[in-house]
Amino acid sequence: MVAAAAQGLFATAQAVRDWIEEQFGVVYTVGSLYTLLPRLGIRLKTPRPRHAQADPQAQAAWKKEGSGPA
């Protein structure tokens, strides 16, 4: 499982749970995996949070020009 996680096969604890059940026939709860995975050194992929009112065009313009004259 650690090798599969290192390859980036799992994005969610549910995906890990399904893989374990398929490979070994053992059923874990998703909650128990949140305890197990960090002990194995596995971090799941998580997207960066985005604000609901974020404007991607305004953000790109700010990255190019900064916040204006100083």
All heavy atoms as a GROMACS GRO file, in nm:
protein
  534
    1MET      N    1   0.082  -0.118   0.000
    1MET     CA    2   0.000   0.000   0.000
    1MET      C    3   0.086   0.124   0.000
    1MET      O    4   0.053   0.221  -0.067
    1MET     CB    5  -0.093   0.000   0.121
    1MET     CG    6  -0.173   0.127   0.131
    1MET     SD    7  -0.298   0.134   0.258
    1MET     CE    8  -0.206   0.118   0.404
    2VAL      N    9   0.195   0.124   0.072
    2VAL     CA   10   0.281   0.242   0.077
    2VAL      C   11   0.339   0.271  -0.062
    2VAL      O   12   0.344   0.386  -0.104
    2VAL     CB   13   0.393   0.223   0.182
    2VAL    CG1   14   0.488   0.340   0.180
    2VAL    CG2   15   0.333   0.206   0.320
    3ALA      N   16   0.379   0.167  -0.133
    3ALA     CA   17   0.434   0.186  -0.268
    3ALA      C   18   0.327   0.241  -0.363
    3ALA      O   19   0.354   0.329  -0.444
    3ALA     CB   20   0.489   0.055  -0.321
    4ALA      N   21   0.206   0.190  -0.351
    4ALA     CA   22   0.097   0.238  -0.437
    4ALA      C   23   0.066   0.384  -0.405
    4ALA      O   24   0.040   0.464  -0.495
    4ALA     CB   25  -0.027   0.152  -0.419
    5ALA      N   26   0.069   0.421  -0.278
    5ALA     CA   27   0.043   0.559  -0.238
    5ALA      C   28   0.154   0.650  -0.288
    5ALA      O   29   0.130   0.764  -0.327
    5ALA     CB   30   0.030   0.569  -0.087
    6ALA      N   31   0.278   0.602  -0.287
    6ALA     CA   32   0.391   0.681  -0.335
    6ALA      C   33   0.378   0.712  -0.484
    6ALA      O   34   0.428   0.812  -0.532
    6ALA     CB   35   0.521   0.609  -0.308
    7GLN      N   36   0.309   0.626  -0.557
    7GLN     CA   37   0.286   0.647  -0.700
    7GLN      C   38   0.170   0.742  -0.725
    7GLN      O   39   0.141   0.778  -0.837
    7GLN     CB   40   0.258   0.515  -0.770
    7GLN     CG   41   0.375   0.422  -0.772
    7GLN     CD   42   0.338   0.286  -0.832
    7GLN    OE1   43   0.222   0.258  -0.859
    7GLN    NE2   44   0.438   0.202  -0.850
    8GLY      N   45   0.102   0.783  -0.618
    8GLY     CA   46  -0.009   0.876  -0.631
    8GLY      C   47  -0.140   0.813  -0.673
    8GLY      O   48  -0.224   0.878  -0.733
    9LEU      N   49  -0.159   0.686  -0.641
    9LEU     CA   50  -0.282   0.617  -0.682
    9LEU      C   51  -0.404   0.658  -0.600
    9LEU      O   52  -0.516   0.637  -0.645
    9LEU     CB   53  -0.263   0.466  -0.672
    9LEU     CG   54  -0.160   0.404  -0.764
    9LEU    CD1   55  -0.151   0.253  -0.741
    9LEU    CD2   56  -0.194   0.431  -0.909
   10PHE      N   57  -0.382   0.713  -0.483
   10PHE     CA   58  -0.493   0.742  -0.393
   10PHE      C   59  -0.508   0.891  -0.370
   10PHE      O   60  -0.414   0.958  -0.332
   10PHE     CB   61  -0.473   0.674  -0.258
   10PHE     CG   62  -0.440   0.528  -0.268
   10PHE    CD1   63  -0.322   0.478  -0.215
   10PHE    CD2   64  -0.525   0.440  -0.330
   10PHE    CE1   65  -0.291   0.344  -0.223
   10PHE    CE2   66  -0.495   0.305  -0.339
   10PHE     CZ   67  -0.378   0.258  -0.285
   11ALA      N   68  -0.628   0.941  -0.394
   11ALA     CA   69  -0.657   1.081  -0.365
   11ALA      C   70  -0.744   1.094  -0.241
   11ALA      O   71  -0.746   1.198  -0.177
   11ALA     CB   72  -0.725   1.147  -0.484
   12THR      N   73  -0.816   0.985  -0.206
   12THR     CA   74  -0.907   0.991  -0.092
   12THR      C   75  -0.892   0.867  -0.006
   12THR      O   76  -0.841   0.764  -0.052
   12THR     CB   77  -1.054   0.997  -0.139
   12THR    OG1   78  -1.086   0.876  -0.208
   12THR    CG2   79  -1.079   1.116  -0.232
   13ALA      N   80  -0.938   0.879   0.117
   13ALA     CA   81  -0.936   0.763   0.207
   13ALA      C   82  -1.029   0.654   0.155
   13ALA      O   83  -1.002   0.535   0.172
   13ALA     CB   84  -0.976   0.805   0.348
   14GLN      N   85  -1.136   0.693   0.089
   14GLN     CA   86  -1.228   0.595   0.031
   14GLN      C   87  -1.158   0.514  -0.076
   14GLN      O   88  -1.177   0.392  -0.086
   14GLN     CB   89  -1.352   0.665  -0.027
   14GLN     CG   90  -1.454   0.569  -0.084
   14GLN     CD   91  -1.518   0.479   0.020
   14GLN    OE1   92  -1.556   0.526   0.128
   14GLN    NE2   93  -1.530   0.352  -0.008
   15ALA      N   94  -1.072   0.577  -0.156
   15ALA     CA   95  -0.998   0.505  -0.260
   15ALA      C   96  -0.903   0.404  -0.196
   15ALA      O   97  -0.887   0.292  -0.245
   15ALA     CB   98  -0.921   0.603  -0.348
   16VAL      N   99  -0.839   0.442  -0.086
   16VAL     CA  100  -0.750   0.351  -0.013
   16VAL      C  101  -0.830   0.234   0.042
   16VAL      O  102  -0.792   0.118   0.030
   16VAL     CB  103  -0.676   0.423   0.101
   16VAL    CG1  104  -0.592   0.325   0.182
   16VAL    CG2  105  -0.590   0.535   0.048
   17ARG      N  106  -0.946   0.265   0.101
   17ARG     CA  107  -1.032   0.162   0.159
   17ARG      C  108  -1.074   0.061   0.053
   17ARG      O  109  -1.067  -0.060   0.074
   17ARG     CB  110  -1.156   0.227   0.220
   17ARG     CG  111  -1.252   0.132   0.286
   17ARG     CD  112  -1.389   0.197   0.298
   17ARG     NE  113  -1.494   0.106   0.332
   17ARG     CZ  114  -1.539   0.007   0.255
   17ARG    NH1  115  -1.487  -0.017   0.140
   17ARG    NH2  116  -1.637  -0.071   0.294
   18ASP      N  117  -1.116   0.111  -0.064
   18ASP     CA  118  -1.158   0.022  -0.172
   18ASP      C  119  -1.041  -0.066  -0.220
   18ASP      O  120  -1.059  -0.184  -0.247
   18ASP     CB  121  -1.213   0.103  -0.289
   18ASP     CG  122  -1.343   0.174  -0.254
   18ASP    OD1  123  -1.408   0.137  -0.154
   18ASP    OD2  124  -1.379   0.268  -0.327
   19TRP      N  125  -0.922  -0.006  -0.231
   19TRP     CA  126  -0.804  -0.081  -0.275
   19TRP      C  127  -0.769  -0.192  -0.177
   19TRP      O  128  -0.740  -0.304  -0.217
   19TRP     CB  129  -0.687   0.015  -0.294
   19TRP     CG  130  -0.564  -0.050  -0.348
   19TRP    CD1  131  -0.535  -0.075  -0.479
   19TRP    CD2  132  -0.454  -0.100  -0.273
   19TRP    NE1  133  -0.413  -0.136  -0.489
   19TRP    CE2  134  -0.360  -0.152  -0.364
   19TRP    CE3  135  -0.423  -0.104  -0.138
   19TRP    CZ2  136  -0.239  -0.209  -0.324
   19TRP    CZ3  137  -0.303  -0.158  -0.097
   19TRP    CH2  138  -0.213  -0.211  -0.190
   20ILE      N  139  -0.771  -0.162  -0.047
   20ILE     CA  140  -0.739  -0.262   0.055
   20ILE      C  141  -0.839  -0.376   0.050
   20ILE      O  142  -0.803  -0.494   0.055
   20ILE     CB  143  -0.735  -0.200   0.197
   20ILE    CG1  144  -0.615  -0.106   0.208
   20ILE    CG2  145  -0.731  -0.306   0.304
   20ILE    CD1  146  -0.613  -0.025   0.336
   21GLU      N  147  -0.967  -0.341   0.036
   21GLU     CA  148  -1.070  -0.445   0.030
   21GLU      C  149  -1.051  -0.533  -0.094
   21GLU      O  150  -1.064  -0.655  -0.088
   21GLU     CB  151  -1.209  -0.381   0.029
   21GLU     CG  152  -1.320  -0.483   0.034
   21GLU     CD  153  -1.458  -0.420   0.046
   21GLU    OE1  154  -1.469  -0.297   0.049
   21GLU    OE2  155  -1.555  -0.497   0.051
   22GLU      N  156  -1.019  -0.471  -0.207
   22GLU     CA  157  -0.999  -0.546  -0.332
   22GLU      C  158  -0.875  -0.636  -0.325
   22GLU      O  159  -0.877  -0.750  -0.368
   22GLU     CB  160  -0.984  -0.447  -0.447
   22GLU     CG  161  -0.970  -0.510  -0.583
   22GLU     CD  162  -0.955  -0.404  -0.690
   22GLU    OE1  163  -1.047  -0.320  -0.702
   22GLU    OE2  164  -0.853  -0.406  -0.760
   23GLN      N  165  -0.766  -0.583  -0.271
   23GLN     CA  166  -0.639  -0.656  -0.267
   23GLN      C  167  -0.635  -0.765  -0.161
   23GLN      O  168  -0.582  -0.873  -0.183
   23GLN     CB  169  -0.522  -0.560  -0.241
   23GLN     CG  170  -0.497  -0.462  -0.353
   23GLN     CD  171  -0.447  -0.529  -0.478
   23GLN    OE1  172  -0.362  -0.616  -0.475
   23GLN    NE2  173  -0.503  -0.488  -0.592
   24PHE      N  174  -0.691  -0.735  -0.043
   24PHE     CA  175  -0.674  -0.824   0.072
   24PHE      C  176  -0.803  -0.880   0.130
   24PHE      O  177  -0.799  -0.964   0.219
   24PHE     CB  178  -0.596  -0.753   0.183
   24PHE     CG  179  -0.465  -0.698   0.136
   24PHE    CD1  180  -0.448  -0.562   0.116
   24PHE    CD2  181  -0.357  -0.781   0.110
   24PHE    CE1  182  -0.326  -0.510   0.072
   24PHE    CE2  183  -0.236  -0.732   0.067
   24PHE     CZ  184  -0.221  -0.596   0.047
   25GLY      N  185  -0.917  -0.829   0.085
   25GLY     CA  186  -1.044  -0.876   0.138
   25GLY      C  187  -1.071  -0.829   0.281
   25GLY      O  188  -1.153  -0.887   0.350
   26VAL      N  189  -1.002  -0.724   0.323
   26VAL     CA  190  -1.018  -0.670   0.459
   26VAL      C  191  -1.094  -0.538   0.446
   26VAL      O  192  -1.063  -0.456   0.361
   26VAL     CB  193  -0.880  -0.645   0.525
   26VAL    CG1  194  -0.897  -0.582   0.662
   26VAL    CG2  195  -0.802  -0.774   0.533
   27VAL      N  196  -1.192  -0.519   0.533
   27VAL     CA  197  -1.273  -0.398   0.528
   27VAL      C  198  -1.235  -0.306   0.643
   27VAL      O  199  -1.242  -0.344   0.759
   27VAL     CB  200  -1.424  -0.432   0.534
   27VAL    CG1  201  -1.507  -0.305   0.532
   27VAL    CG2  202  -1.462  -0.523   0.420
   28TYR      N  203  -1.191  -0.186   0.609
   28TYR     CA  204  -1.162  -0.080   0.706
   28TYR      C  205  -1.271   0.025   0.696
   28TYR      O  206  -1.332   0.042   0.590
   28TYR     CB  207  -1.030  -0.011   0.674
   28TYR     CG  208  -0.907  -0.080   0.725
   28TYR    CD1  209  -0.841  -0.175   0.647
   28TYR    CD2  210  -0.855  -0.050   0.849
   28TYR    CE1  211  -0.727  -0.239   0.693
   28TYR    CE2  212  -0.741  -0.113   0.896
   28TYR     CZ  213  -0.678  -0.206   0.817
   28TYR     OH  214  -0.565  -0.268   0.862
   29THR      N  215  -1.293   0.099   0.801
   29THR     CA  216  -1.379   0.216   0.791
   29THR      C  217  -1.291   0.331   0.743
   29THR      O  218  -1.170   0.331   0.764
   29THR     CB  219  -1.442   0.254   0.926
   29THR    OG1  220  -1.338   0.291   1.018
   29THR    CG2  221  -1.525   0.139   0.983
   30VAL      N  222  -1.354   0.427   0.679
   30VAL     CA  223  -1.279   0.542   0.630
   30VAL      C  224  -1.216   0.616   0.747
   30VAL      O  225  -1.101   0.661   0.740
   30VAL     CB  226  -1.371   0.635   0.547
   30VAL    CG1  227  -1.300   0.763   0.510
   30VAL    CG2  228  -1.418   0.564   0.421
   31GLY      N  229  -1.288   0.626   0.858
   31GLY     CA  230  -1.234   0.695   0.975
   31GLY      C  231  -1.109   0.630   1.029
   31GLY      O  232  -1.015   0.698   1.071
   32SER      N  233  -1.103   0.496   1.028
   32SER     CA  234  -0.984   0.429   1.079
   32SER      C  235  -0.864   0.451   0.988
   32SER      O  236  -0.749   0.452   1.032
   32SER     CB  237  -1.010   0.280   1.097
   32SER     OG  238  -1.033   0.217   0.972
   33LEU      N  239  -0.890   0.474   0.860
   33LEU     CA  240  -0.780   0.499   0.767
   33LEU      C  241  -0.716   0.635   0.793
   33LEU      O  242  -0.596   0.652   0.772
   33LEU     CB  243  -0.827   0.490   0.623
   33LEU     CG  244  -0.858   0.348   0.578
   33LEU    CD1  245  -0.918   0.347   0.440
   33LEU    CD2  246  -0.734   0.261   0.582
   34TYR      N  247  -0.794   0.732   0.839
   34TYR     CA  248  -0.737   0.863   0.872
   34TYR      C  249  -0.641   0.852   0.990
   34TYR      O  250  -0.553   0.937   1.006
   34TYR     CB  251  -0.846   0.965   0.902
   34TYR     CG  252  -0.913   1.016   0.776
   34TYR    CD1  253  -1.045   0.986   0.747
   34TYR    CD2  254  -0.842   1.094   0.685
   34TYR    CE1  255  -1.104   1.032   0.631
   34TYR    CE2  256  -0.901   1.140   0.568
   34TYR     CZ  257  -1.031   1.109   0.543
   34TYR     OH  258  -1.090   1.154   0.428
   35THR      N  259  -0.652   0.749   1.071
   35THR     CA  260  -0.556   0.723   1.179
   35THR      C  261  -0.439   0.641   1.127
   35THR      O  262  -0.324   0.667   1.161
   35THR     CB  263  -0.626   0.646   1.293
   35THR    OG1  264  -0.738   0.723   1.338
   35THR    CG2  265  -0.531   0.621   1.408
   36LEU      N  266  -0.467   0.543   1.043
   36LEU     CA  267  -0.364   0.452   0.994
   36LEU      C  268  -0.267   0.518   0.895
   36LEU      O  269  -0.145   0.500   0.905
   36LEU     CB  270  -0.430   0.332   0.927
   36LEU     CG  271  -0.337   0.232   0.857
   36LEU    CD1  272  -0.246   0.165   0.959
   36LEU    CD2  273  -0.417   0.130   0.779
   37LEU      N  274  -0.319   0.593   0.801
   37LEU     CA  275  -0.235   0.647   0.694
   37LEU      C  276  -0.120   0.735   0.743
   37LEU      O  277  -0.006   0.716   0.699
   37LEU     CB  278  -0.321   0.720   0.591
   37LEU     CG  279  -0.419   0.632   0.515
   37LEU    CD1  280  -0.507   0.715   0.423
   37LEU    CD2  281  -0.347   0.524   0.438
   38PRO      N  282  -0.143   0.829   0.834
   38PRO     CA  283  -0.029   0.909   0.883
   38PRO      C  284   0.076   0.825   0.954
   38PRO      O  285   0.196   0.853   0.946
   38PRO     CB  286  -0.092   1.009   0.979
   38PRO     CG  287  -0.234   1.017   0.938
   38PRO     CD  288  -0.269   0.881   0.885
   39ARG      N  289   0.034   0.720   1.023
   39ARG     CA  290   0.131   0.632   1.091
   39ARG      C  291   0.219   0.561   0.990
   39ARG      O  292   0.334   0.526   1.020
   39ARG     CB  293   0.060   0.530   1.179
   39ARG     CG  294  -0.005   0.592   1.299
   39ARG     CD  295  -0.053   0.491   1.400
   39ARG     NE  296  -0.101   0.368   1.342
   39ARG     CZ  297  -0.190   0.288   1.396
   39ARG    NH1  298  -0.242   0.318   1.512
   39ARG    NH2  299  -0.227   0.178   1.336
   40LEU      N  300   0.169   0.539   0.868
   40LEU     CA  301   0.246   0.476   0.763
   40LEU      C  302   0.324   0.578   0.680
   40LEU      O  303   0.395   0.542   0.587
   40LEU     CB  304   0.154   0.395   0.670
   40LEU     CG  305   0.083   0.277   0.734
   40LEU    CD1  306  -0.016   0.216   0.636
   40LEU    CD2  307   0.183   0.174   0.783
   41GLY      N  308   0.308   0.705   0.714
   41GLY     CA  309   0.377   0.811   0.640
   41GLY      C  310   0.311   0.846   0.509
   41GLY      O  311   0.375   0.900   0.419
   42ILE      N  312   0.182   0.818   0.498
   42ILE     CA  313   0.109   0.844   0.374
   42ILE      C  314   0.023   0.969   0.391
   42ILE      O  315  -0.054   0.980   0.486
   42ILE     CB  316   0.019   0.725   0.336
   42ILE    CG1  317   0.105   0.602   0.312
   42ILE    CG2  318  -0.068   0.758   0.216
   42ILE    CD1  319   0.026   0.474   0.294
   43ARG      N  320   0.040   1.063   0.298
   43ARG     CA  321  -0.043   1.182   0.296
   43ARG      C  322  -0.127   1.179   0.169
   43ARG      O  323  -0.074   1.161   0.060
   43ARG     CB  324   0.044   1.308   0.296
   43ARG     CG  325   0.120   1.324   0.426
   43ARG     CD  326   0.206   1.447   0.425
   43ARG     NE  327   0.123   1.564   0.403
   43ARG     CZ  328   0.168   1.677   0.350
   43ARG    NH1  329   0.292   1.688   0.312
   43ARG    NH2  330   0.088   1.780   0.333
   44LEU      N  331  -0.256   1.197   0.184
   44LEU     CA  332  -0.346   1.197   0.069
   44LEU      C  333  -0.336   1.330  -0.004
   44LEU      O  334  -0.305   1.432   0.056
   44LEU     CB  335  -0.489   1.172   0.113
   44LEU     CG  336  -0.515   1.038   0.182
   44LEU    CD1  337  -0.657   1.031   0.232
   44LEU    CD2  338  -0.487   0.924   0.086
   45LYS      N  339  -0.363   1.328  -0.133
   45LYS     CA  340  -0.364   1.451  -0.211
   45LYS      C  341  -0.487   1.532  -0.173
   45LYS      O  342  -0.597   1.480  -0.165
   45LYS     CB  343  -0.370   1.418  -0.360
   45LYS     CG  344  -0.249   1.346  -0.411
   45LYS     CD  345  -0.266   1.318  -0.558
   45LYS     CE  346  -0.145   1.249  -0.613
   45LYS     NZ  347  -0.160   1.222  -0.756
   46THR      N  348  -0.465   1.659  -0.150
   46THR     CA  349  -0.578   1.747  -0.121
   46THR      C  350  -0.564   1.873  -0.204
   46THR      O  351  -0.455   1.929  -0.215
   46THR     CB  352  -0.583   1.786   0.028
   46THR    OG1  353  -0.460   1.845   0.065
   46THR    CG2  354  -0.610   1.665   0.117
   47PRO      N  355  -0.672   1.920  -0.263
   47PRO     CA  356  -0.664   2.042  -0.343
   47PRO      C  357  -0.650   2.165  -0.254
   47PRO      O  358  -0.692   2.163  -0.138
   47PRO     CB  359  -0.797   2.044  -0.418
   47PRO     CG  360  -0.890   1.968  -0.330
   47PRO     CD  361  -0.805   1.862  -0.263
   48ARG      N  362  -0.589   2.268  -0.308
   48ARG     CA  363  -0.582   2.394  -0.234
   48ARG      C  364  -0.722   2.452  -0.223
   48ARG      O  365  -0.800   2.448  -0.320
   48ARG     CB  366  -0.494   2.494  -0.309
   48ARG     CG  367  -0.349   2.464  -0.299
   48ARG     CD  368  -0.272   2.569  -0.376
   48ARG     NE  369  -0.137   2.569  -0.328
   48ARG     CZ  370  -0.075   2.675  -0.281
   48ARG    NH1  371  -0.135   2.791  -0.281
   48ARG    NH2  372   0.047   2.666  -0.237
   49PRO      N  373  -0.756   2.508  -0.110
   49PRO     CA  374  -0.889   2.568  -0.097
   49PRO      C  375  -0.901   2.692  -0.185
   49PRO      O  376  -0.806   2.765  -0.204
   49PRO     CB  377  -0.899   2.603   0.051
   49PRO     CG  378  -0.760   2.606   0.100
   49PRO     CD  379  -0.678   2.517   0.012
   50ARG      N  380  -1.017   2.711  -0.241
   50ARG     CA  381  -1.044   2.828  -0.325
   50ARG      C  382  -1.169   2.898  -0.272
   50ARG      O  383  -1.268   2.834  -0.241
   50ARG     CB  384  -1.068   2.786  -0.470
   50ARG     CG  385  -0.952   2.708  -0.527
   50ARG     CD  386  -0.921   2.757  -0.665
   50ARG     NE  387  -0.817   2.675  -0.724
   50ARG     CZ  388  -0.693   2.716  -0.737
   50ARG    NH1  389  -0.658   2.833  -0.698
   50ARG    NH2  390  -0.602   2.638  -0.793
   51HIS      N  391  -1.161   3.028  -0.264
   51HIS     CA  392  -1.275   3.105  -0.218
   51HIS      C  393  -1.383   3.105  -0.326
   51HIS      O  394  -1.352   3.110  -0.447
   51HIS     CB  395  -1.233   3.248  -0.186
   51HIS     CG  396  -1.337   3.324  -0.110
   51HIS    ND1  397  -1.442   3.386  -0.171
   51HIS    CD2  398  -1.352   3.344   0.022
   51HIS    CE1  399  -1.519   3.443  -0.080
   51HIS    NE2  400  -1.466   3.419   0.039
   52ALA      N  401  -1.507   3.098  -0.286
   52ALA     CA  402  -1.619   3.090  -0.380
   52ALA      C  403  -1.627   3.212  -0.471
   52ALA      O  404  -1.672   3.203  -0.585
   52ALA     CB  405  -1.749   3.073  -0.304
   53GLN      N  406  -1.583   3.329  -0.423
   53GLN     CA  407  -1.593   3.451  -0.502
   53GLN      C  408  -1.459   3.490  -0.567
   53GLN      O  409  -1.444   3.603  -0.615
   53GLN     CB  410  -1.642   3.565  -0.414
   53GLN     CG  411  -1.783   3.543  -0.364
   53GLN     CD  412  -1.828   3.653  -0.270
   53GLN    OE1  413  -1.749   3.730  -0.222
   53GLN    NE2  414  -1.959   3.659  -0.246
   54ALA      N  415  -1.364   3.399  -0.570
   54ALA     CA  416  -1.233   3.428  -0.629
   54ALA      C  417  -1.248   3.457  -0.779
   54ALA      O  418  -1.327   3.393  -0.848
   54ALA     CB  419  -1.139   3.312  -0.608
   55ASP      N  420  -1.173   3.553  -0.828
   55ASP     CA  421  -1.174   3.589  -0.969
   55ASP      C  422  -1.039   3.550  -1.030
   55ASP      O  423  -0.940   3.622  -1.010
   55ASP     CB  424  -1.200   3.738  -0.985
   55ASP     CG  425  -1.207   3.783  -1.131
   55ASP    OD1  426  -1.191   3.698  -1.221
   55ASP    OD2  427  -1.229   3.904  -1.153
   56PRO      N  428  -1.032   3.439  -1.105
   56PRO     CA  429  -0.905   3.393  -1.160
   56PRO      C  430  -0.837   3.497  -1.250
   56PRO      O  431  -0.715   3.510  -1.249
   56PRO     CB  432  -0.941   3.268  -1.240
   56PRO     CG  433  -1.072   3.224  -1.185
   56PRO     CD  434  -1.141   3.348  -1.137
   57GLN      N  435  -0.914   3.575  -1.325
   57GLN     CA  436  -0.855   3.677  -1.413
   57GLN      C  437  -0.792   3.789  -1.331
   57GLN      O  438  -0.683   3.836  -1.363
   57GLN     CB  439  -0.960   3.732  -1.508
   57GLN     CG  440  -1.007   3.630  -1.610
   57GLN     CD  441  -1.120   3.681  -1.696
   57GLN    OE1  442  -1.193   3.771  -1.657
   57GLN    NE2  443  -1.135   3.622  -1.814
   58ALA      N  444  -0.859   3.833  -1.227
   58ALA     CA  445  -0.804   3.938  -1.141
   58ALA      C  446  -0.678   3.887  -1.070
   58ALA      O  447  -0.582   3.962  -1.054
   58ALA     CB  448  -0.908   3.984  -1.040
   59GLN      N  449  -0.678   3.762  -1.030
   59GLN     CA  450  -0.560   3.705  -0.964
   59GLN      C  451  -0.442   3.699  -1.060
   59GLN      O  452  -0.329   3.730  -1.023
   59GLN     CB  453  -0.593   3.567  -0.908
   59GLN     CG  454  -0.689   3.571  -0.792
   59GLN     CD  455  -0.735   3.434  -0.748
   59GLN    OE1  456  -0.718   3.336  -0.819
   59GLN    NE2  457  -0.796   3.428  -0.631
   60ALA      N  458  -0.468   3.659  -1.185
   60ALA     CA  459  -0.361   3.651  -1.284
   60ALA      C  460  -0.305   3.790  -1.313
   60ALA      O  461  -0.184   3.809  -1.326
   60ALA     CB  462  -0.412   3.586  -1.412
   61ALA      N  463  -0.392   3.891  -1.324
   61ALA     CA  464  -0.347   4.028  -1.348
   61ALA      C  465  -0.263   4.077  -1.231
   61ALA      O  466  -0.160   4.143  -1.250
   61ALA     CB  467  -0.468   4.119  -1.370
   62TRP      N  468  -0.304   4.047  -1.109
   62TRP     CA  469  -0.228   4.089  -0.992
   62TRP      C  470  -0.090   4.024  -0.990
   62TRP      O  471   0.010   4.088  -0.956
   62TRP     CB  472  -0.304   4.055  -0.864
   62TRP     CG  473  -0.239   4.115  -0.744
   62TRP    CD1  474  -0.260   4.239  -0.692
   62TRP    CD2  475  -0.142   4.052  -0.659
   62TRP    NE1  476  -0.181   4.257  -0.582
   62TRP    CE2  477  -0.106   4.144  -0.560
   62TRP    CE3  478  -0.080   3.929  -0.660
   62TRP    CZ2  479  -0.014   4.116  -0.462
   62TRP    CZ3  480   0.013   3.901  -0.562
   62TRP    CH2  481   0.046   3.993  -0.463
   63LYS      N  482  -0.084   3.897  -1.029
   63LYS     CA  483   0.045   3.829  -1.033
   63LYS      C  484   0.140   3.896  -1.132
   63LYS      O  485   0.260   3.902  -1.109
   63LYS     CB  486   0.027   3.682  -1.067
   63LYS     CG  487  -0.030   3.599  -0.957
   63LYS     CD  488  -0.046   3.454  -0.998
   63LYS     CE  489  -0.112   3.372  -0.891
   63LYS     NZ  490  -0.133   3.233  -0.935
   64LYS      N  491   0.086   3.944  -1.244
   64LYS     CA  492   0.170   4.009  -1.346
   64LYS      C  493   0.212   4.150  -1.303
   64LYS      O  494   0.326   4.190  -1.319
   64LYS     CB  495   0.095   4.020  -1.478
   64LYS     CG  496   0.093   3.893  -1.557
   64LYS     CD  497   0.029   3.919  -1.692
   64LYS     CE  498   0.035   3.795  -1.777
   64LYS     NZ  499  -0.026   3.817  -1.909
   65GLU      N  500   0.116   4.228  -1.251
   65GLU     CA  501   0.139   4.371  -1.227
   65GLU      C  502   0.161   4.406  -1.081
   65GLU      O  503   0.203   4.517  -1.051
   65GLU     CB  504   0.020   4.450  -1.280
   65GLU     CG  505  -0.006   4.425  -1.428
   65GLU     CD  506  -0.143   4.472  -1.471
   65GLU    OE1  507  -0.209   4.544  -1.394
   65GLU    OE2  508  -0.184   4.436  -1.582
   66GLY      N  509   0.129   4.318  -0.990
   66GLY     CA  510   0.137   4.352  -0.848
   66GLY      C  511   0.016   4.428  -0.805
   66GLY      O  512  -0.085   4.432  -0.874
   67SER      N  513   0.024   4.494  -0.693
   67SER     CA  514  -0.092   4.563  -0.638
   67SER      C  515  -0.102   4.708  -0.685
   67SER      O  516  -0.185   4.784  -0.636
   67SER     CB  517  -0.089   4.557  -0.486
   67SER     OG  518   0.029   4.618  -0.438
   68GLY      N  519  -0.015   4.752  -0.775
   68GLY     CA  520  -0.021   4.888  -0.827
   68GLY      C  521   0.101   4.966  -0.783
   68GLY      O  522   0.195   4.913  -0.725
   69PRO      N  523   0.098   5.097  -0.808
   69PRO     CA  524   0.214   5.181  -0.772
   69PRO      C  525   0.232   5.187  -0.620
   69PRO      O  526   0.137   5.194  -0.546
   69PRO     CB  527   0.177   5.320  -0.826
   69PRO     CG  528   0.048   5.306  -0.901
   69PRO     CD  529  -0.006   5.170  -0.876
   70ALA      N  530   0.359   5.188  -0.582
   70ALA     CA  531   0.390   5.188  -0.439
   70ALA      C  532   0.397   5.325  -0.382
   70ALA      O  533   0.411   5.423  -0.435
   70ALA     CB  534   0.524   5.118  -0.415
   0.00000   0.00000   0.00000
